[in-house]
Amino acid sequence: MAPPVSTATKREKLVRKHVKAENAADYETALATFQHPRYEYVATDEVHDGAEEVMAHWRELDRAFPDQDIEIVRLHPSDDAVLMEAIARGTHTGSFRGLPPTGRRFEQQFLAIFVFEDEALVCERVYYDVATVLQQLGIAREPTSLTGRLETAASHPLTISRGIVRRVIGR
């Protein structure tokens, strides 16, 4: 007789199934991994709650980054979640949030917290660095580069002026 499968093992298996389905653009299967579909993107304060919103979110990502792929680096079980260290990669070949396609690739490390109630997946909460993705897509500049400094000076003259004055008067 096989030993009983632990809750942590069941959760990890579900997370792997979820990611595999997303990578295959099999959104019906990915949606079915949730008891209640919900995505929270902490960096942008976005929430996609419910099947329709989550499906619309996936379709938007699929149009903008049709080759997007998520590589699981490591899974960490906890009492009420599975933490996933991962790398997302993709090419910006379609419009995204009004941004025309740049044709550039991105590669972004991120952390996703898959929140469970018992064995039921109820939320995926994602933490990532927005600036890195925008820089890789050519939409934003590294702030310490010459171009980044010039853009900052042009778009924030009052803030820059205050900094210069403080430096001159020693405050």
N, CA and C of each residue as an Amber inpcrd file, in Angstrom:
protein
   513
   0.8390000  -1.1830000   0.0000000   0.0000000   0.0000000   0.0000000
   0.8820000   1.2440000   0.0000000   0.5780000   2.1890000  -0.8830000
   1.3680000   3.4180000  -0.9990000   1.0590000   4.3410000   0.1750000
   2.0950000   5.0570000   0.6480000   1.8510000   6.0050000   1.7380000
   0.9600000   7.1480000   1.2600000   0.2060000   7.7690000   2.1680000
  -0.6650000   8.8820000   1.7600000   0.1610000  10.0500000   1.2300000
  -0.3890000  10.7440000   0.2510000   0.2870000  11.8940000  -0.3460000
   0.0390000  13.1070000   0.5440000   1.0990000  13.8250000   0.8770000
   0.9730000  14.9740000   1.7660000   0.2730000  16.1390000   1.0700000
  -0.2800000  17.0280000   1.8610000  -0.9240000  18.2320000   1.3280000
   0.0780000  19.0590000   0.5390000   1.2950000  19.1920000   1.0600000
   2.3330000  19.9740000   0.3680000   2.6200000  19.3930000  -1.0130000
   2.6850000  18.0670000  -1.1080000   2.9520000  17.4150000  -2.3930000
   1.8000000  17.6510000  -3.3660000   0.5670000  17.5700000  -2.8790000
  -0.5990000  17.8150000  -3.7300000  -0.6020000  19.2550000  -4.2420000
  -0.2680000  20.1940000  -3.3600000  -0.2340000  21.6050000  -3.7610000
   0.8530000  21.8450000  -4.8070000   2.0400000  21.2950000  -4.5910000
   3.1360000  21.4790000  -5.5520000   2.7560000  20.8920000  -6.9140000
   2.1190000  19.7450000  -6.9040000   1.6870000  19.1120000  -8.1490000
   0.6780000  20.0180000  -8.8760000  -0.2280000  20.6310000  -8.1310000
  -1.2150000  21.5200000  -8.7230000  -0.5450000  22.7660000  -9.3120000
   0.4360000  23.3220000  -8.6090000   1.1510000  24.4950000  -9.1150000
   1.8770000  24.1400000 -10.4150000   2.5320000  22.9960000 -10.4500000
   3.2230000  22.5680000 -11.6760000   2.2310000  22.3830000 -12.8370000
   1.0710000  21.8160000 -12.5470000   0.0360000  21.6410000 -13.5740000
  -0.4260000  23.0120000 -14.0780000  -0.6130000  23.9490000 -13.1650000
  -1.0540000  25.3030000 -13.4990000  -0.0450000  25.9780000 -14.4360000
   1.2310000  25.9480000 -14.0640000   2.2750000  26.6000000 -14.8620000
   2.4110000  25.9190000 -16.2290000   2.3640000  24.6070000 -16.2470000
   2.4600000  23.8690000 -17.5110000   1.3130000  24.2660000 -18.4450000
   0.1200000  24.4000000 -17.8990000  -1.0380000  24.7820000 -18.7070000
  -0.8880000  26.2160000 -19.2280000  -0.4180000  27.1260000 -18.3800000
  -0.1850000  28.5070000 -18.8410000   0.8330000  28.5200000 -19.9720000
   1.9330000  27.7860000 -19.8110000   2.9730000  27.7550000 -20.8480000
   2.4490000  27.2090000 -22.1720000   1.4860000  26.3020000 -22.0950000
   0.8990000  25.7030000 -23.3000000  -0.2690000  26.5370000 -23.8390000
  -0.5660000  27.6710000 -23.1820000  -1.7230000  28.5020000 -23.5250000
  -3.0140000  27.7000000 -23.4290000  -3.0320000  26.7200000 -22.5440000
  -4.2190000  25.9120000 -22.2660000  -4.9130000  26.5500000 -21.0610000
  -5.5600000  27.6720000 -21.3200000  -6.0920000  28.4880000 -20.2320000
  -7.2810000  27.8490000 -19.5300000  -8.0220000  27.0110000 -20.2060000
  -9.1280000  26.3050000 -19.5450000  -8.5830000  25.3850000 -18.4480000
  -7.4950000  24.6720000 -18.7500000  -6.8890000  23.7870000 -17.7540000
  -6.2850000  24.6120000 -16.6180000  -5.6160000  25.6990000 -16.9580000
  -5.0320000  26.5670000 -15.9220000  -6.1340000  27.1220000 -15.0210000
  -7.2290000  27.5480000 -15.6170000  -8.3540000  28.0920000 -14.8500000
  -8.9350000  27.0390000 -13.9090000  -8.9780000  25.8060000 -14.3680000
  -9.5480000  24.7110000 -13.5690000  -8.6800000  24.3670000 -12.3550000
  -7.4370000  24.8450000 -12.3060000  -6.6030000  24.5820000 -11.1300000
  -7.0260000  25.4260000  -9.9380000  -7.7950000  26.4670000 -10.1840000
  -8.2760000  27.3520000  -9.1150000  -9.6260000  26.8820000  -8.5830000
  -9.8150000  27.0340000  -7.2820000 -11.1780000  26.9440000  -6.7540000
 -11.8620000  28.2710000  -7.0550000 -11.1150000  29.3590000  -6.8180000
 -11.5820000  30.7020000  -7.1720000 -10.4250000  31.4100000  -7.8680000
 -10.5320000  31.6800000  -9.1810000  -9.4380000  32.3220000  -9.9030000
  -9.2180000  33.7620000  -9.4420000  -7.9700000  34.0640000  -9.0950000
  -7.6180000  35.4230000  -8.6740000  -6.1160000  35.6180000  -8.8600000
  -5.7630000  36.7170000  -9.5210000  -4.3670000  37.1290000  -9.6640000
  -4.2000000  38.4840000  -9.0060000  -3.1120000  38.6420000  -8.2750000
  -2.7540000  39.9230000  -7.6710000  -1.3190000  40.2360000  -8.0830000
  -1.1280000  41.3800000  -8.7390000   0.2160000  41.8450000  -9.1010000
   0.5550000  42.9920000  -8.1680000   1.4310000  42.7190000  -7.2310000
   1.7400000  43.6760000  -6.1760000   2.4020000  44.9390000  -6.7330000
   3.3350000  44.7870000  -7.6730000   4.0880000  45.9320000  -8.1930000
   3.1960000  46.9540000  -8.8870000   2.1300000  46.5040000  -9.5190000
   1.2540000  47.4050000 -10.2690000  -0.1060000  47.5980000  -9.6010000
  -0.3010000  46.9490000  -8.4600000  -1.5530000  47.0480000  -7.7120000
  -2.7550000  46.5870000  -8.5470000  -2.5300000  45.5940000  -9.4070000
  -3.6020000  45.0500000 -10.2460000  -4.1880000  43.8080000  -9.5940000
  -5.4910000  43.6660000  -9.7230000  -6.1750000  42.4660000  -9.2640000
  -7.1010000  42.0100000 -10.3820000  -7.0170000  40.7370000 -10.7220000
  -7.9190000  40.1070000 -11.6830000  -8.6680000  39.0460000 -10.8840000
  -9.9410000  39.3130000 -10.6310000 -10.7180000  38.4590000  -9.7370000
 -11.8610000  37.8080000 -10.4990000 -11.9160000  36.4990000 -10.4260000
 -12.9690000  35.7480000 -11.0870000 -12.5090000  35.2060000 -12.4320000
 -13.2240000  34.2070000 -12.9020000 -12.8420000  33.4880000 -14.1230000
 -12.7460000  34.4060000 -15.3420000 -13.7250000  35.2930000 -15.5170000
 -13.7190000  36.1660000 -16.7060000 -12.5320000  37.1170000 -16.7030000
 -12.2480000  37.7320000 -15.5580000 -11.1260000  38.6780000 -15.4860000
  -9.7900000  37.9760000 -15.6630000  -9.6290000  36.8160000 -15.0590000
  -8.3680000  36.0740000 -15.1820000  -8.1730000  35.6210000 -16.6270000
  -9.2240000  35.1160000 -17.2550000  -9.1180000  34.6740000 -18.6460000
  -8.7880000  35.8600000 -19.5600000  -9.4170000  36.9990000 -19.3340000
  -9.1160000  38.1930000 -20.1420000  -7.6590000  38.6200000 -19.9530000
  -7.1700000  38.5170000 -18.7380000  -5.7700000  38.8480000 -18.4450000
  -4.8230000  37.9190000 -19.2050000  -5.0720000  36.6270000 -19.1560000
  -4.2230000  35.6680000 -19.8770000  -4.2540000  35.9290000 -21.3790000
  -5.4210000  36.2250000 -21.9140000  -5.5290000  36.4760000 -23.3620000
  -4.7660000  37.7330000 -23.7590000  -4.8200000  38.7570000 -22.8950000
  -4.0580000  39.9830000 -23.1720000  -2.5550000  39.6870000 -23.1920000
  -2.0840000  38.9240000 -22.2110000  -0.6660000  38.5470000 -22.1810000
  -0.3020000  37.7020000 -23.3990000  -1.1800000  36.7990000 -23.7910000
  -0.9160000  35.9170000 -24.9230000  -0.8220000  36.7080000 -26.2320000
  -1.6560000  37.7320000 -26.3870000  -1.5840000  38.5640000 -27.5920000
  -0.2850000  39.3750000 -27.6160000   0.1200000  39.8870000 -26.4700000
   1.3160000  40.7390000 -26.4050000   2.6060000  39.9340000 -26.4320000
   2.6110000  38.7830000 -25.7630000   3.8090000  37.9480000 -25.6160000
   3.4530000  36.4900000 -25.9340000   3.1690000  36.1630000 -27.1950000
   2.6790000  34.8170000 -27.5180000   3.6680000  33.7010000 -27.2180000
   4.9390000  34.0220000 -27.1130000   5.9380000  32.9850000 -26.8100000
   6.3320000  32.9770000 -25.3350000   5.5670000  33.6840000 -24.5060000
   5.9340000  33.7580000 -23.0800000   6.0140000  32.3620000 -22.4710000
   7.0270000  32.1770000 -21.6680000   7.2680000  30.8930000 -21.0270000
   7.7220000  31.1420000 -19.5940000   7.2420000  30.3180000 -18.6950000
   7.6200000  30.4230000 -17.2850000   8.4430000  29.2030000 -16.9200000
   9.6270000  29.4540000 -16.4090000  10.5050000  28.3800000 -15.9400000
  10.4790000  28.3680000 -14.4200000  10.0330000  27.2770000 -13.8520000
  10.0470000  27.1410000 -12.3970000  11.4870000  26.8840000 -11.9750000
  11.9920000  27.7420000 -11.0920000  13.3410000  27.5680000 -10.5590000
  13.2880000  26.7170000  -9.3010000  12.3300000  27.0450000  -8.4430000
  12.2080000  26.2950000  -7.1850000  10.8410000  26.5450000  -6.5660000
  10.2950000  25.5300000  -5.9510000   9.0440000  25.6450000  -5.2040000
   9.3450000  25.4890000  -3.7180000   8.6590000  26.3010000  -2.9060000
   8.8290000  26.2660000  -1.4550000   7.4490000  26.1400000  -0.8100000
   7.1320000  25.0010000  -0.2360000   5.8300000  24.8710000   0.4290000
   5.8230000  25.6050000   1.7760000   4.6710000  26.1240000   2.1350000
   4.4880000  26.7210000   3.4620000   3.1390000  26.2550000   3.9930000
   2.7380000  26.7730000   5.1370000   1.4990000  26.3060000   5.7580000
   0.2580000  26.5240000   4.8960000   0.1590000  27.6900000   4.2340000
  -1.0480000  27.9710000   3.4630000  -0.7450000  28.4100000   2.0300000
   0.4720000  28.1340000   1.5570000   0.8510000  28.5860000   0.2160000
   1.9890000  27.7310000  -0.3380000   2.2210000  27.9160000  -1.6260000
   3.4330000  27.4090000  -2.2740000   4.0890000  28.6240000  -2.9080000
   5.3260000  28.8840000  -2.5200000   6.0820000  29.9820000  -3.0990000
   6.8500000  29.4430000  -4.2900000   6.7950000  30.1830000  -5.3940000
   7.4640000  29.7440000  -6.6080000   8.4620000  30.8050000  -7.0520000
   9.7400000  30.4410000  -7.0560000  10.7550000  31.2730000  -7.6880000
  10.7570000  30.8560000  -9.1450000  10.6990000  31.8270000 -10.0490000
  10.5890000  31.4810000 -11.4600000  11.2160000  32.5600000 -12.3350000
  11.3380000  32.2310000 -13.6050000  11.8100000  33.1730000 -14.6100000
  10.7850000  33.1770000 -15.7310000  10.3120000  34.3660000 -16.0860000
   9.4060000  34.5220000 -17.2270000  10.2070000  35.0980000 -18.3830000
   9.9460000  34.5840000 -19.5680000  10.6130000  35.0650000 -20.7770000
   9.5640000  35.2350000 -21.8640000   9.7890000  36.1980000 -22.7300000
   8.8720000  36.3650000 -23.8500000   9.3220000  37.4760000 -24.7660000
   8.6480000  37.5700000 -25.9070000   8.9330000  38.5910000 -26.9040000
   7.6950000  39.4520000 -27.0850000   7.8800000  40.7590000 -27.0530000
   6.7790000  41.7160000 -27.1550000   6.4160000  41.9150000 -28.6320000
   5.5050000  41.0790000 -29.1390000   5.1300000  41.1360000 -30.5560000
   3.7160000  41.6520000 -30.7850000   3.0040000  41.9580000 -29.7090000
   1.6510000  42.4970000 -29.8420000   1.4430000  43.6440000 -28.8740000
   0.4260000  44.4330000 -29.1170000   0.1280000  45.5750000 -28.2570000
  -0.1400000  45.1200000 -26.8210000   0.3600000  45.8920000 -25.8620000
   0.1310000  45.5880000 -24.4550000  -0.1350000  46.8840000 -23.7130000
  -1.3350000  47.0170000 -23.1840000  -1.7370000  48.1930000 -22.4110000
  -1.4870000  49.4970000 -23.1730000  -1.7440000  49.4560000 -24.4650000
  -1.5580000  50.6330000 -25.3010000  -0.1400000  50.8180000 -25.8160000
   0.7740000  49.9630000 -25.3870000   2.1530000  50.0590000 -25.8720000
   2.2900000  49.2440000 -27.1480000   2.7430000  49.8620000 -28.2290000
   2.9250000  49.0860000 -29.4580000   4.0480000  48.0710000 -29.2750000
   4.0120000  46.9910000 -30.0330000   5.0530000  45.9630000 -29.8880000
   6.4420000  46.5140000 -30.2020000   7.3960000  46.1210000 -29.3880000
   8.7790000  46.5520000 -29.5880000   9.6040000  45.4800000 -30.2830000
   9.1110000  44.2520000 -30.2960000   9.8640000  43.1510000 -30.8800000
  11.0080000  42.6780000 -30.0000000  11.1390000  43.2600000 -28.8130000
  12.2340000  42.9050000 -27.9120000  11.8080000  41.8080000 -26.9410000
  12.8170000  41.0800000 -26.4870000  12.5870000  40.0060000 -25.5110000
  12.8030000  40.5340000 -24.0970000  12.1290000  39.8890000 -23.1670000
  12.3860000  40.1580000 -21.7520000  12.6700000  38.8450000 -21.0450000
  13.3960000  38.9610000 -19.9560000  13.6520000  37.8320000 -19.0630000
  13.5930000  38.3960000 -17.6540000  12.6690000  37.8990000 -16.8570000
  12.3950000  38.4960000 -15.5550000  12.2840000  37.4170000 -14.4810000
  13.1170000  37.5230000 -13.4610000  12.9270000  36.6690000 -12.2900000
  11.7430000  37.2310000 -11.5080000  10.9660000  36.3430000 -10.9170000
   9.8360000  36.8010000 -10.1120000   9.5070000  35.7670000  -9.0490000
   8.6770000  36.1920000  -8.1210000   8.1910000  35.3150000  -7.0710000
   6.6730000  35.3020000  -7.1500000   6.1060000  34.1170000  -7.1840000
   4.6500000  33.9730000  -7.1470000   4.2830000  33.1930000  -5.8950000
   3.3070000  33.6980000  -5.2040000   2.7880000  33.0050000  -4.0300000
   1.4260000  32.4330000  -4.4170000   1.3480000  31.1210000  -4.4560000
   0.0920000  30.4430000  -4.7350000  -0.5870000  30.2120000  -3.3900000
  -1.6780000  30.9240000  -3.1580000  -2.3770000  30.8840000  -1.8800000
  -3.4450000  29.7920000  -1.9140000  -3.4420000  28.9670000  -0.8690000
  -4.3730000  27.8440000  -0.7720000  -5.2690000  27.9780000   0.4460000
  -6.4680000  27.4560000   0.3200000  -7.3490000  27.1780000   1.4460000
  -7.4930000  25.6710000   1.4450000  -6.8690000  25.0210000   2.4220000
  -6.7210000  23.5680000   2.4270000  -5.9740000  23.1450000   1.1580000
  -6.6150000  22.3700000   0.2890000  -5.9450000  21.9520000  -0.9420000
  -6.4380000  22.7370000  -2.1520000  -7.2490000  23.7810000  -1.9220000
  -7.8460000  24.5480000  -3.0120000  -7.0420000  25.8230000  -3.2840000
  -6.6370000  25.9990000  -4.5340000  -5.9240000  27.2020000  -4.9540000
  -6.9200000  28.3420000  -5.0870000  -6.6470000  29.4670000  -4.3980000
  -7.5800000  30.5920000  -4.4160000  -6.9610000  31.8930000  -4.9080000
  -5.6430000  31.9250000  -5.0870000  -5.0190000  33.1670000  -5.5350000
  -3.5770000  32.9170000  -5.9550000  -3.1480000  33.6390000  -6.9780000
  -1.7290000  33.7110000  -7.3140000  -1.3130000  35.1680000  -7.1470000
  -0.4090000  35.4110000  -6.2260000   0.0770000  36.7610000  -5.9180000
   1.5040000  36.8640000  -6.4500000   1.7390000  37.8270000  -7.3460000
   3.0020000  37.8970000  -8.0760000   3.7740000  39.1560000  -7.6930000
   5.0680000  38.9500000  -7.4030000   5.9960000  40.0320000  -7.0930000
   7.0770000  40.0590000  -8.1680000   7.2430000  41.2040000  -8.8320000
   8.2880000  41.3390000  -9.8430000   8.6800000  42.8030000  -9.9770000
   9.7680000  43.0400000 -10.7010000  10.3000000  44.3840000 -10.8930000
   9.8290000  44.9170000 -12.2450000   8.8920000  45.8410000 -12.2190000
   8.3300000  46.4070000 -13.4370000   9.4000000  47.1340000 -14.2490000
  10.2770000  47.8840000 -13.5810000  11.2800000  48.6830000 -14.2840000
  12.1900000  47.8120000 -15.1500000  12.5720000  46.6510000 -14.6400000
  13.4530000  45.7660000 -15.4120000  12.7840000  45.3290000 -16.7090000
  11.5300000  44.9400000 -16.6430000  10.8160000  44.5200000 -17.8490000
  10.7180000  45.6870000 -18.8340000  10.3360000  46.8520000 -18.3600000
  10.1990000  48.0100000 -19.2480000  11.5300000  48.3980000 -19.8770000
  12.6150000  48.2890000 -19.1150000  13.9410000  48.5780000 -19.6690000
  14.3000000  47.5720000 -20.7520000  14.0460000  46.3000000 -20.5010000
  14.3780000  45.2710000 -21.4880000  13.5590000  45.4260000 -22.7710000
  12.3410000  45.9310000 -22.6390000  11.4920000  46.1350000 -23.8110000
  11.8040000  47.4470000 -24.5210000  12.7130000  48.2500000 -23.9480000
  13.1010000  49.5110000 -24.5680000  12.1340000  50.6450000 -24.3010000
  11.2590000  50.4750000 -23.3380000  10.2510000  51.4820000 -23.0130000
  10.7690000  52.4430000 -21.9500000  11.6150000  51.9680000 -21.0700000
  12.1970000  52.7910000 -20.0060000  13.7180000  52.6830000 -20.0970000
  14.3890000  53.6000000 -19.4320000  15.8470000  53.6260000 -19.4250000
  16.3760000  53.3310000 -18.0260000  17.5580000  52.7690000 -17.9720000
  18.2540000  52.5830000 -16.6910000  18.4920000  53.9860000 -16.1270000
  17.9990000  54.2760000 -14.9110000  18.0650000  55.6380000 -14.3870000
  19.4840000  56.1860000 -14.2140000  20.4840000  55.3330000 -14.0580000
  21.8450000  55.8420000 -13.8640000  22.6150000  55.9930000 -15.1760000
  22.0170000  55.5610000 -16.3080000  22.6700000  55.7460000 -17.6050000
  22.5510000  57.2110000 -18.0160000  23.3400000  57.6320000 -18.9920000
  23.2800000  59.0170000 -19.4650000  21.8830000  59.3410000 -19.9790000
  21.3210000  58.4450000 -20.7920000  19.9720000  58.6630000 -21.3140000
  18.9500000  58.7130000 -20.1840000  19.0920000  57.8210000 -19.2150000
  18.1770000  57.8110000 -18.0720000  18.2540000  59.0940000 -17.2630000
  19.4630000  59.5810000 -17.0520000  19.6320000  60.8440000 -16.3100000
  19.0320000  62.0140000 -17.0650000  19.2380000  62.0590000 -18.3770000
  18.6640000  63.1430000 -19.1840000  17.1390000  63.0900000 -19.1660000
  16.5810000  61.8830000 -19.2850000  15.1180000  61.7470000 -19.2330000
  14.5770000  62.1730000 -17.8730000  15.2760000  61.7950000 -16.8120000
  14.8460000  62.1880000 -15.4610000  14.9040000  63.7030000 -15.3050000
  15.9810000  64.3160000 -15.7780000  16.1160000  65.7760000 -15.6820000
  15.0210000  66.4780000 -16.4630000  14.6970000  65.9560000 -17.6370000
  13.6640000  66.5780000 -18.4630000  12.2670000  66.3970000 -17.8850000
  12.0170000  65.2510000 -17.2740000  10.6680000  64.9870000 -16.7780000
  10.4490000  65.3930000 -15.3280000  11.5200000  65.6830000 -14.6040000
  11.4020000  66.0640000 -13.1950000  12.3030000  67.2580000 -12.8640000
  12.1300000  68.3740000 -13.5530000  13.0530000  69.5020000 -13.3310000
  12.9980000  70.0620000 -11.9100000  11.8390000  70.1390000 -11.2970000
  11.7310000  70.6930000  -9.9530000  12.4580000  69.8080000  -8.9410000
  12.2610000  68.5130000  -9.0250000  12.9260000  67.5810000  -8.1100000
  14.4400000  67.6520000  -8.2810000  14.9060000  67.6910000  -9.5210000
  16.3430000  67.7750000  -9.7930000  16.9000000  69.0920000  -9.2630000
  16.1620000  70.1760000  -9.4870000  16.6180000  71.4970000  -9.0100000
  16.7410000  71.5100000  -7.4920000  15.7900000  70.9460000  -6.7990000
  15.8650000  70.8890000  -5.3380000  17.0920000  70.1050000  -4.8810000
  17.3750000  69.0050000  -5.5600000  18.5500000  68.1970000  -5.2320000
  19.8340000  68.9640000  -5.4080000  19.9220000  69.7140000  -6.4930000
  21.1300000  70.5230000  -6.7540000  21.2750000  71.5960000  -5.6820000
  20.1840000  72.2860000  -5.3570000  20.2430000  73.3320000  -4.3220000
  20.6690000  72.7410000  -2.9890000  20.1130000  71.6200000  -2.6100000
  20.5030000  70.9730000  -1.3430000  21.9730000  70.6060000  -1.3310000
  22.4750000  70.1270000  -2.4640000  23.8810000  69.7630000  -2.5350000
  24.7610000  71.0050000  -2.3940000  24.3840000  72.1180000  -3.0370000
  25.1790000  73.3530000  -2.9770000  25.1760000  73.9620000  -1.5860000
  24.0150000  73.9820000  -0.9270000  23.9620000  74.6150000   0.4130000
  24.2730000  73.6420000   1.5340000  24.5370000  72.3940000   1.1800000
  24.9860000  71.4360000   2.1890000  23.8990000  70.8330000   3.0550000
  22.7230000  70.7620000   2.5990000  21.6260000  70.1560000   3.3570000
  21.2120000  68.8500000   2.7900000
